[in-house]
Amino acid sequence: MSTGAYLLDLPGRVPYGEALALQRSLAGAVSQRAIPDTVILLEHEPVVTLGRRTDETAELHLPEGVDVEVVETDRGGKSTYHGPGQLVCYPILDLNRHGRDLKKYVRDLEEAIIRTLGAFELEGTRYEGLTGVWLPPAGGAGPRKIASIGVHASRWVTTHGYALNVDLDPAPFTQWITACGLEDAQFTSMSVELDRPVTVSEVRPVAATAIADVFGLELEPLPAEDGAGLWPQPVHEKLAAR
């Protein structure tokens, strides 16, 4: 049985700080049952984010002159890069409704990514001891990481989420940082693997369907007036009661 939830599909490129503030506002509302679970989809301006386990000395090696924001976050994991051509999904979910198990939650995020890739005839896979989604060895290339995951939960309400490389240059993952703390890891994108351009707009509805299916959500567009925010809406109660 599906439960009602919001989908906030933000256009354009969203600065990281604005997205973080939005997540925190929505998480507060979800934790108070003022609104139902909410899934955010967006693209970021170029930014390097540092998780709680980041070793800055070992992982950060930004070339001189690179103009990119570096932000410390409260999510798990190590360093990663976000930028245009990457689909970022921030599920704001109350795990009291989905099982109080963060490890399962991360595996479910991986499953949503794998289903999204499958819709484009790409085979995503997991590797024991590693978080995120990879493509298996093929054509002489070893495993390539295509999606990263880093999450945070407070009172069992989640923030942060996953980033899927759709059509972006993977160089920052290795040339600017040692992404995820993984030495010698290869990174890839959907467009590289499919050998054709793929837009984030193509992937957004597929990703929304996948995450709805995995978590049993019935997504409806989040009503907005003058942009994304929180405001009284009768539909909140209707959705939360499903």
MARMITOR-759063 format. One record per residue: residue number from 1; chain; x, y, z of N, C-alpha, C in turn. Coordinates in steps of 0.001 Angstrom, whole numbers, plus 500000, padded with zeros to 6 digits. Each point is the difference from the previous one (the first is absolute). Example, Ala and Ser with C-alpha at 12.3 -4.5 7.8 and 13.67 -1.06 7.14 Angstrom:
% MARMITOR-759063
(pt 1,'A',(513190,494310,507800),(499110,501190,500000),(500900,501200,500000));
(pt 2,'A',(499650,501050,499280),(500820,501190,500060),(499230,501090,500730));
% end
This chain:
% MARMITOR-759063
(pt 1,'A',(500843,498804,500000),(499157,501196,500000),(500880,501248,500000));
(pt 2,'A',(499755,500910,499068),(500795,501220,499904),(499489,501053,500969));
(pt 3,'A',(500909,500841,500465),(499624,501130,500850),(500281,501294,499258));
(pt 4,'A',(499195,501017,500290),(500151,501273,499328),(501302,500692,500361));
(pt 5,'A',(500615,500645,499018),(501263,500713,500212),(500105,501118,498976));
(pt 6,'A',(500864,500943,500287),(500231,501112,499093),(501236,499740,499144));
(pt 7,'A',(499966,500533,498773),(501173,500064,499130),(500295,501460,499727));
(pt 8,'A',(501201,500430,500377),(500449,501367,499732),(501096,499915,498941));
(pt 9,'A',(499629,500258,498762),(500888,499861,498843),(500477,501399,499623));
(pt 10,'A',(501195,500374,500478),(500476,501366,499858),(500718,500189,498675));
(pt 11,'A',(499636,501004,499229),(500656,500255,498722),(501313,500758,500175));
(pt 12,'A',(500792,500052,498942),(501227,500782,500025),(501055,499390,500896));
(pt 13,'A',(500955,500837,500386),(501092,499568,500875),(499843,500653,501360));
(pt 14,'A',(499946,499184,501029),(499710,500486,501347),(501290,500061,500810));
(pt 15,'A',(500376,501173,500543),(501179,500069,500867),(499864,499043,501180));
(pt 16,'A',(501115,499413,500408),(499962,498968,501025),(499401,500519,501301));
(pt 17,'A',(500402,501198,500420),(499510,500534,501271),(498493,500169,500016));
(pt 18,'A',(499422,500422,498873),(498551,500157,499925),(499305,498651,500112));
(pt 19,'A',(500562,498988,499342),(499404,498667,500061),(500082,499422,501407));
(pt 20,'A',(501117,500258,500685),(500157,499492,501360),(498991,500646,500939));
(pt 21,'A',(499813,501318,499866),(499016,500687,500838),(498593,499480,499722));
(pt 22,'A',(499695,499748,498736),(498689,499470,499641),(499796,498619,500611));
(pt 23,'A',(501016,499139,499904),(499884,498664,500595),(499684,500084,501488));
(pt 24,'A',(500724,500868,500694),(499807,500105,501447),(498603,500503,500339));
(pt 25,'A',(499492,500958,499216),(498643,500496,500239),(498969,498903,499777));
(pt 26,'A',(500166,499273,498900),(499061,498927,499699),(500094,498874,501019));
(pt 27,'A',(501226,499692,500438),(500177,498939,500989),(499283,500353,501302));
(pt 28,'A',(500062,501260,500386),(499292,500426,501201),(498502,499814,499856));
(pt 29,'A',(499478,500333,498817),(498567,499858,499772),(499595,498531,499948));
(pt 30,'A',(500826,499164,499370),(499698,498563,499937),(500029,499390,501401));
(pt 31,'A',(500989,500396,500813),(500116,499419,501339),(498804,500358,500878));
(pt 32,'A',(499378,501158,499719),(498823,500429,500760),(498697,499510,499374));
(pt 33,'A',(500137,499200,498919),(498839,499497,499252),(499171,501143,499422));
(pt 34,'A',(500633,501163,499791),(499306,501119,499369),(499845,499767,498498));
(pt 35,'A',(500953,499286,499419),(499929,499614,498593),(500422,498535,499901));
(pt 36,'A',(499651,499333,498924),(500416,498616,499829),(501454,499917,499547));
(pt 37,'A',(500499,498795,499810),(501319,499798,499413),(500123,500821,498718));
(pt 38,'A',(501202,500507,499754),(500223,500870,498843),(501295,499607,499307));
(pt 39,'A',(499966,499906,498682),(501175,499663,499205),(500383,501211,499161));
(pt 40,'A',(501256,500431,500131),(500519,501133,499235),(500899,499483,498891));
(pt 41,'A',(499812,500508,498786),(500892,499723,498877),(500561,501320,499499));
(pt 42,'A',(501318,500036,499747),(500611,501252,499554),(501375,499751,499401));
(pt 43,'A',(500562,501068,499423),(501407,500058,499603),(500666,501100,500813));
(pt 44,'A',(501251,499794,500367),(500739,501012,500746),(500955,500785,499100));
(pt 45,'A',(500312,501209,500444),(501182,500690,499510),(501225,499190,500450));
(pt 46,'A',(501152,500148,499336),(501179,499216,500419),(500334,500219,501473));
(pt 47,'A',(500175,498891,500728),(500303,500068,501418),(500666,498697,500430));
(pt 48,'A',(500957,500100,500901),(500595,498840,500654),(499434,499956,501409));
(pt 49,'A',(499428,498856,500386),(499459,499876,501346),(500803,498975,500785));
(pt 50,'A',(500146,500278,501270),(500800,499157,500890),(499082,499347,501020));
(pt 51,'A',(500009,498674,500038),(499214,499275,500992),(500720,499932,501332));
(pt 52,'A',(499367,499388,500977),(500549,499977,501356),(501299,499208,500086));
(pt 53,'A',(500232,499070,499072),(501204,499176,500053),(501086,500460,499018));
(pt 54,'A',(499853,501192,499440),(500984,500483,499039),(501349,500260,500662));
(pt 55,'A',(501048,499529,499368),(501371,500337,500370),(500477,501051,498999));
(pt 56,'A',(499912,501277,500395),(500278,501077,499049),(501425,499936,499462));
(pt 57,'A',(500945,499644,500836),(501400,499943,499554),(500174,498989,498878));
(pt 58,'A',(499336,498861,500116),(500159,498939,499011),(499071,500162,498799));
(pt 59,'A',(498847,500641,500198),(498976,499983,498949),(499915,501281,499177));
(pt 60,'A',(500412,501133,500546),(499868,501266,499270),(501315,500363,499328));
(pt 61,'A',(499974,500147,498674),(501170,500456,499265),(499538,500848,498820));
(pt 62,'A',(499290,501079,500343),(499446,500883,498981),(501122,500700,499234));
(pt 63,'A',(499976,499969,498662),(501008,500721,499225),(499926,501498,500264));
(pt 64,'A',(501127,500658,499928),(500041,501445,500211),(499133,500695,498966));
(pt 65,'A',(499192,500926,500477),(499158,500774,499096),(498619,499423,499766));
(pt 66,'A',(499722,498804,500514),(498671,499413,499827),(498992,500756,500864));
(pt 67,'A',(498936,500466,499371),(498980,500762,500706),(498844,499066,500346));
(pt 68,'A',(500069,499395,501175),(498946,499090,500430),(499804,500147,501495));
(pt 69,'A',(498745,499999,500416),(499669,500093,501421),(500325,498683,500688));
(pt 70,'A',(500518,500076,501224),(500247,498819,500825),(499172,500157,501270));
(pt 71,'A',(499151,498997,500279),(499044,500111,501094),(500105,498788,500918));
(pt 72,'A',(500128,500233,501301),(499915,498918,500979),(498536,499702,500278));
(pt 73,'A',(499659,498715,500091),(498613,499608,500209),(499887,499041,501176));
(pt 74,'A',(498755,499700,500370),(499755,499051,501093),(499621,498619,499480));
(pt 75,'A',(500165,499771,498704),(499661,498668,499470),(501116,499005,500302));
(pt 76,'A',(499672,498732,499852),(501021,498974,500127),(500881,499948,498761));
(pt 77,'A',(501048,499204,500078),(500874,499830,498850),(501138,500997,499964));
(pt 78,'A',(500662,500037,498844),(501182,500850,499828),(499720,501096,498987));
(pt 79,'A',(500985,500374,499201),(499830,501122,499086),(499328,499560,498700));
(pt 80,'A',(499296,500935,499375),(499468,499752,498663),(499837,501325,499277));
(pt 81,'A',(499669,499891,498732),(499823,501172,499139),(498588,500001,499442));
(pt 82,'A',(499387,501180,499976),(498720,500197,499326),(500167,501084,498944));
(pt 83,'A',(499277,499848,498894),(500061,501021,498976),(498931,499787,498946));
(pt 84,'A',(499897,500930,499056),(499023,499864,498919),(500203,498692,499238));
(pt 85,'A',(498883,499391,499594),(500072,498712,499329),(499908,498829,500957));
(pt 86,'A',(499766,500290,501262),(499853,498964,501019),(498633,500174,500649));
(pt 87,'A',(499248,498912,500099),(498702,500053,500667),(500181,499689,501476));
(pt 88,'A',(499567,500933,500846),(500085,499821,501448),(498594,499773,500540));
(pt 89,'A',(499876,498989,500835),(498717,499653,500604),(500137,500073,501520));
(pt 90,'A',(499193,500849,500623),(499990,500146,501450),(498638,499525,500531));
(pt 91,'A',(499877,498757,500442),(498744,499547,500596),(499914,500463,501465));
(pt 92,'A',(498936,500687,500328),(499742,500407,501382),(498911,499052,500509));
(pt 93,'A',(500461,498888,500560),(499091,498917,500370),(500013,499772,501505));
(pt 94,'A',(498834,499698,500536),(499883,499609,501405),(500170,498488,500066));
(pt 95,'A',(501150,499544,500485),(500269,498567,500032),(499155,499272,501047));
(pt 96,'A',(499270,500735,500829),(499010,499344,500842),(498930,499327,499135));
(pt 97,'A',(499841,500490,498765),(499026,499418,499072),(500630,498938,499111));
(pt 98,'A',(501321,499970,499934),(500685,499130,499034),(500962,499018,500664));
(pt 99,'A',(499971,499920,501322),(500908,499111,500713),(501208,500752,500514));
(pt 100,'A',(500251,499910,501286),(501109,500746,500611),(501314,499267,499769));
(pt 101,'A',(500459,500027,498783),(501204,499251,499630),(500749,500797,498938));
(pt 102,'A',(501055,500723,500422),(500733,500845,499061),(500724,499186,498932));
(pt 103,'A',(500510,498832,500381),(500681,499171,499004),(499025,499556,498911));
(pt 104,'A',(498815,499589,500402),(498984,499621,499023),(499617,501199,499146));
(pt 105,'A',(499901,501157,500633),(499650,501216,499251),(501017,500263,498890));
(pt 106,'A',(501285,499883,500313),(501037,500213,498981),(499887,498948,498900));
(pt 107,'A',(499757,498738,500377),(499828,498947,498982),(498790,500296,499115));
(pt 108,'A',(498941,500555,500605),(498813,500346,499209),(500304,501143,499025));
(pt 109,'A',(500801,500980,500432),(500420,501054,499072),(500782,499407,498839));
(pt 110,'A',(500904,499068,500312),(500746,499335,498931),(499057,499286,499034));
(pt 111,'A',(498977,499351,500551),(499033,499302,499147),(499268,500981,499085));
(pt 112,'A',(499643,501166,500512),(499329,501002,499166),(500910,500457,498862));
(pt 113,'A',(501282,500163,500290),(500950,500395,498956),(500137,498887,498964));
(pt 114,'A',(500123,498766,500470),(500145,498860,499093),(498786,499899,499076));
(pt 115,'A',(498811,500221,500519),(498796,499973,499163),(499996,501152,498994));
(pt 116,'A',(500470,501157,500423),(500078,501137,499085),(500942,499689,498844));
(pt 117,'A',(501168,499465,500315),(500953,499630,498960),(499427,498918,499091));
(pt 118,'A',(499291,499042,500591),(499426,498912,499224),(499026,500480,498943));
(pt 119,'A',(499296,501097,500290),(499070,500552,499020),(500728,500520,498758));
(pt 120,'A',(501297,500246,500145),(500827,500444,498867),(500913,498868,499503));
(pt 121,'A',(499664,498777,500399),(500748,498804,499588),(501454,500029,500469));
(pt 122,'A',(500203,500552,501195),(501297,499962,500656),(499891,499119,501244));
(pt 123,'A',(501008,499174,500212),(499976,499062,501119),(500777,500573,501189));
(pt 124,'A',(499272,500515,500974),(500648,500470,501218),(500185,498863,500974));
(pt 125,'A',(501035,500089,500818),(500258,498935,500959),(500591,500578,501276));
(pt 126,'A',(499998,499188,501065),(500608,500353,501274),(501273,499182,500182));
(pt 127,'A',(500892,500511,500850),(501177,499235,500396),(500077,499976,501519));
(pt 128,'A',(500259,498827,500536),(500060,499819,501450),(500992,500970,500620));
(pt 129,'A',(499559,500692,501041),(500869,500922,500711),(500066,501392,499404));
(pt 130,'A',(499347,500224,498850),(500016,501310,499347),(498566,500515,499877));
(pt 131,'A',(499823,501274,500262),(498693,500620,499864),(499892,500655,498636));
(pt 132,'A',(498815,499946,499414),(499791,500599,498694),(499729,498942,498956));
(pt 133,'A',(499921,500428,498742),(499695,499094,498900),(501098,500091,498946));
(pt 134,'A',(500371,498842,499481),(501089,499867,499050),(499503,499286,498749));
(pt 135,'A',(500760,500125,498920),(499791,499169,498834),(501069,498922,500006));
(pt 136,'A',(499627,498754,499710),(500964,498899,500070),(501035,500083,498890));
(pt 137,'A',(501118,499296,500142),(501029,500015,498962),(499421,499641,498632));
(pt 138,'A',(500464,500727,498974),(499528,499744,498631),(500951,500656,499021));
(pt 139,'A',(500211,499347,498874),(500805,500587,498931),(501405,500356,500410));
(pt 140,'A',(500569,499233,500913),(501358,500272,500440),(500098,501003,501128));
(pt 141,'A',(498882,500642,500362),(499980,500961,501111),(499568,499293,501277));
(pt 142,'A',(500557,500405,501112),(499627,499439,501281),(498705,500600,500509));
(pt 143,'A',(499640,499750,501253),(498796,500604,500576),(500087,501522,499963));
(pt 144,'A',(498903,500645,499637),(499935,501463,499949),(498854,500480,500883));
(pt 145,'A',(500299,500956,500855),(498956,500525,500894),(499177,501033,499247));
(pt 146,'A',(498674,499846,500069),(499107,500899,499278),(499084,500790,500931));
(pt 147,'A',(499895,499567,501256),(499137,500703,500952),(500556,499887,501406));
(pt 148,'A',(499930,501109,500729),(500492,500060,501376),(498838,500240,500950));
(pt 149,'A',(500159,499530,501228),(498959,500147,501021),(500623,500507,501291));
(pt 150,'A',(499339,500950,500627),(500373,500465,501331),(498748,500499,500691));
(pt 151,'A',(499718,499515,501190),(498731,500331,500642),(500210,500472,501433));
(pt 152,'A',(498963,500622,500517),(499948,500432,501396),(498580,499757,500485));
(pt 153,'A',(499850,499661,501270),(498670,499839,500579),(499974,500620,501390));
(pt 154,'A',(498946,500741,500269),(499768,500579,501320),(498576,499670,500395));
(pt 155,'A',(499835,499362,501160),(498684,499515,500431),(499389,499117,498917));
(pt 156,'A',(500836,499281,499281),(499609,499060,498944),(499438,500683,498761));
(pt 157,'A',(500222,501308,499871),(499638,500699,498756),(501276,500255,499212));
(pt 158,'A',(500005,499614,498743),(501213,500019,499194),(500193,501317,499259));
(pt 159,'A',(501271,500341,499802),(500395,501060,499074),(501180,499483,499181));
(pt 160,'A',(500449,500828,499045),(501012,499608,499015),(499458,498816,499184));
(pt 161,'A',(500833,499247,499305),(499452,498957,499144),(501008,499475,499009));
(pt 162,'A',(499646,500028,498704),(500907,499450,499001),(500245,500978,498860));
(pt 163,'A',(501095,499759,499262),(500350,500784,498820),(500338,499027,498882));
(pt 164,'A',(499288,500112,498887),(500168,499118,498845),(500636,500785,498858));
(pt 165,'A',(501134,499517,499511),(500699,500680,498908),(499286,499714,498681));
(pt 166,'A',(499371,501013,499456),(499239,499843,498761),(500860,500375,498802));
(pt 167,'A',(500445,501241,499958),(500824,500460,498870),(500913,501109,500504));
(pt 168,'A',(501057,499610,500672),(500960,500978,500511),(501407,499441,499859));
(pt 169,'A',(500955,500898,500001),(501405,499613,499935),(500394,499414,501352));
(pt 170,'A',(500430,498732,500054),(500339,499394,501285),(501367,500409,500545));
(pt 171,'A',(500729,500863,499279),(501357,500349,500429),(500073,500539,501431));
(pt 172,'A',(499056,500863,500455),(500121,500519,501370),(500047,498921,501070));
(pt 173,'A',(499407,498833,499747),(499988,498939,501008),(501412,499483,500302));
(pt 174,'A',(500899,500151,499048),(501363,499500,500194),(501044,501111,499973));
(pt 175,'A',(499763,501030,499193),(500997,501061,499860),(499878,501076,501074));
(pt 176,'A',(498797,500205,500534),(499794,501010,501029),(499989,499395,501397));
(pt 177,'A',(499449,498800,500100),(499883,499315,501281),(500278,498514,499777));
(pt 178,'A',(500205,499297,501095),(499971,498535,499952),(498606,499617,500474));
(pt 179,'A',(499058,499967,499050),(498586,499892,500338),(499726,498737,500809));
(pt 180,'A',(499190,500190,501040),(499591,498894,500878),(501192,499346,500698));
(pt 181,'A',(501178,500644,499926),(501196,499433,500602),(500525,498776,499283));
(pt 182,'A',(499568,499795,498753),(500363,498793,499247),(501181,500287,499066));
(pt 183,'A',(501157,499491,500355),(501171,500143,499142),(499821,499162,498726));
(pt 184,'A',(500365,500575,498868),(500016,499290,498713),(498621,499557,499525));
(pt 185,'A',(498934,500541,500576),(498663,499647,499518),(499726,500690,498670));
(pt 186,'A',(499214,499347,499154),(499563,500590,498746),(498573,500502,500166));
(pt 187,'A',(499705,501144,499393),(498659,500576,500044),(499477,500156,498580));
(pt 188,'A',(498701,499904,499856),(499412,500057,498672),(498659,500709,500062));
(pt 189,'A',(499330,500091,498855),(498680,500618,499916),(499133,499186,499054));
(pt 190,'A',(498716,500262,500033),(499089,499296,499113),(500314,500284,498539));
(pt 191,'A',(500314,501250,499688),(500275,500345,498604),(501258,499302,499486));
(pt 192,'A',(501021,499877,500853),(501212,499283,499594),(499678,498535,499727));
(pt 193,'A',(499244,499393,500876),(499708,498577,499864),(499063,499701,498836));
(pt 194,'A',(499097,500923,499701),(499067,499796,498893),(500542,500532,498675));
(pt 195,'A',(501098,500739,500086),(500631,500586,498806),(499017,500895,499240));
(pt 196,'A',(499247,500769,500771),(499089,500990,499419),(499668,501032,501064));
(pt 197,'A',(499573,501176,499583),(499604,500994,501003),(498757,499538,500768));
(pt 198,'A',(500015,500231,501293),(498840,499749,500851),(499807,501249,500853));
(pt 199,'A',(498799,500495,500067),(499754,501197,500787),(499435,499635,501369));
(pt 200,'A',(500248,500866,500955),(499421,499810,501328),(498473,500013,499921));
(pt 201,'A',(499457,500811,499094),(498544,500052,499838),(499424,498646,499603));
(pt 202,'A',(500732,499226,499185),(499556,498655,499621),(499933,499080,501210));
(pt 203,'A',(500928,500171,500914),(500156,499052,501102),(499082,500339,501173));
(pt 204,'A',(499651,501254,500164),(499202,500416,501160),(498723,499158,500200));
(pt 205,'A',(499123,499877,498992),(498771,499246,500255),(500247,498519,500265));
(pt 206,'A',(501028,499451,499387),(500335,498591,500231),(500482,499810,501431));
(pt 207,'A',(500846,500920,500464),(500490,499923,501381),(498869,500166,500997));
(pt 208,'A',(499062,500898,499714),(498865,500200,500903),(499150,498736,500089));
(pt 209,'A',(499757,499360,498867),(499221,498760,499995),(500712,498902,500786));
(pt 210,'A',(501316,499898,499814),(500766,498950,500677),(499955,500169,501509));
(pt 211,'A',(500211,501219,500474),(500031,500190,501449),(498592,499841,500586));
(pt 212,'A',(498976,500383,499240),(498629,499789,500460),(499700,498515,500131));
(pt 213,'A',(500439,499217,499021),(499746,498563,500037),(500738,499320,501160));
(pt 214,'A',(501254,500370,500211),(500800,499348,501042),(499454,500310,501390));
(pt 215,'A',(499580,501242,500218),(499561,500397,501346),(498474,499987,500159));
(pt 216,'A',(499278,499593,498973),(498553,499933,500111),(499353,501358,500135));
(pt 217,'A',(500408,500946,499146),(499490,501361,500061),(499112,500300,498787));
(pt 218,'A',(498990,500791,500219),(499196,500546,498912),(500323,501487,499921));
(pt 219,'A',(500849,500361,499054),(500545,501358,499951),(499037,500967,499307));
(pt 220,'A',(499848,501166,500611),(499279,501102,499388),(500884,501234,500049));
(pt 221,'A',(499906,500873,498988),(500820,501218,500017),(499752,500824,501256));
(pt 222,'A',(501080,500489,500597),(499868,500839,501185),(499445,501355,499591));
(pt 223,'A',(498853,500407,500522),(499458,501307,499636),(500947,501102,500416));
(pt 224,'A',(500181,500991,499147),(500944,501080,500297),(499414,501328,499557));
(pt 225,'A',(500263,501001,500799),(499653,501378,499646),(501268,500814,500120));
(pt 226,'A',(500416,500601,498881),(501236,500785,499978),(501193,499161,500432));
(pt 227,'A',(500090,498793,499463),(501165,499171,500279),(499722,498977,501081));
(pt 228,'A',(501066,499268,500355),(499866,498919,500972),(499953,500565,501412));
(pt 229,'A',(499125,499471,500803),(499937,500453,501386),(498954,499233,500770));
(pt 230,'A',(499720,500438,501194),(499003,499368,500859),(498864,500984,500220));
(pt 231,'A',(498779,499523,499880),(498848,500848,500143),(498804,499115,500329));
(pt 232,'A',(498941,500548,500609),(498829,499181,500303),(499353,499489,498718));
(pt 233,'A',(499730,498727,499941),(499325,499408,498852),(499065,498899,500492));
(pt 234,'A',(498725,500066,499652),(499084,498929,500406),(500436,498627,499489));
(pt 235,'A',(500701,499986,498873),(500399,498723,499418),(501008,499266,500880));
(pt 236,'A',(500698,500719,500901),(500940,499334,500915),(499298,498884,500771));
(pt 237,'A',(498873,500355,500629),(499294,499024,500825),(499471,498848,499138));
(pt 238,'A',(499514,500337,498816),(499455,498953,499134),(501059,498986,499625));
(pt 239,'A',(501205,500500,499633),(501074,499106,499599),(500520,499191,501194));
(pt 240,'A',(500184,500660,501130),(500546,499323,501174),(499072,498905,500516));
(pt 241,'A',(498705,500134,499715),(499029,499040,500498),(499901,498755,499129));
(pt 242,'A',(500655,500013,498838),(499909,498833,499096),(500721,498792,500561));
% end
